[in-house]
Amino acid sequence: MKTLHVKIVIDDNLGSKTRTNSEVNMIEQIIMTVVTTLVGYFVGRRKSNAETDNQVLRNLELSIGLYKNIIDDLKHEIHELNIKVQDLQKKVEELMAENKQLKNTKSI
């Protein structure tokens, strides 16, 4: 079996250089490796950024849900305290009226 060796001649004003098939294949492999690495880096970076953004959004949604629950609990507690304040105001008015009545009966 015979092997075919191809030589490529590059003329670059400095003289001619010859390259064998294996040298050309090696250069092609290096170029393809660099291109594949760059494409993979940019695609991976974009995907990573998207995943990070999604995680940030999920965390914000959880935080909003927690704060909403806290706010609802506080609203309920404020409502209960307002009812207690109204009851206490009524008792104070009743006690003031009773106190006034007792003062009037003592002075007579």
N, C-alpha and C positions, 0 to 999 in steps of 0.2 A: 504494500500500500504506500502510495506516495503522498507526501504532505506538500501543500501549496503554501509558499511563503510569499506574502505580498509586501512590498516596500512602498511607502508613501514618501514622496519627495516634497519638501517644503522649501521654497526659495524665498529668502527674506533679506535680500540685499547684503547680508553678512556671509553669504555662501549657502550652499545647499546642505540640508540635513536629511537623513533617511530614518524612517521609523518602521519598526516591524509591526506585524499584526498584534502581538502581545502588548506592545507599548501603547498602541492605539486603544486596545481593549481596556487596558489599565486606566488610561486617561478617561475613557468613556465611563468606566465604573466609578471613578473618583467624582466626575461631574454629576452622574446620576445620584450618587450618595449625598453629595452636597445639596442638590436640588430636592431630593426626597426629604432630607433632614429639615431644610428650610420650610417646605410645604407642611410637613408634619408639625413643626414648631408653631407656625401661624394658625393652623387648624386647631391644634391642641390648646393654644393660648386663648383662642376665641371661645372654644368649648369650656375651658376652665373659667373664663370671665362670665360666661352665661350661667354656669352652675353656681358661681359665687353670688351673682345677682339674684338667682332664684332662692338661694339659702337666706340671703339678706331679707328678701320679701317674705319668706316663710317666718323668719324670726320677728319681723315687724307685725305680721298678722297675729302671731302668738301674743306679742306684747300688747297689741291693741285689744285682743280678747281679754287678757288679764286686767288691763286698765278699765275696760268696759264693765267687767264683773265688780271691780272695786268701786267704780262710780255708782253702779246700781245698788250695791250694799250701802254705800254712804247716803244715797238718796232715801233709801228705806229708813235708815237710822235717823236722818234729819226729820223725816215725816213723823216718826215716833216721838222724837224729842219735841217737835212743835206741838203735838197733842198733849204731852206732859206739861209744857209751858202754859198752854191754855188752861189745863186743869188747875195748875198752881195759881194762875192769875185769878181764876174763879174763887179758889179757896182764900186767897189773900183778900179779895173784895168781900167775901162773906165774913171773914175774921175782922176786917176793918168795920164793917157794918155792925157786927156783934160788939166790938170794942166801943164803938160810938154809942150804941144803945146802952151798954153797961155804964159808961161815963154819964149819960143823961139820967139814968135811974139813980145813981149815987148822988148827983147834984140836987136832986129833988128833995 
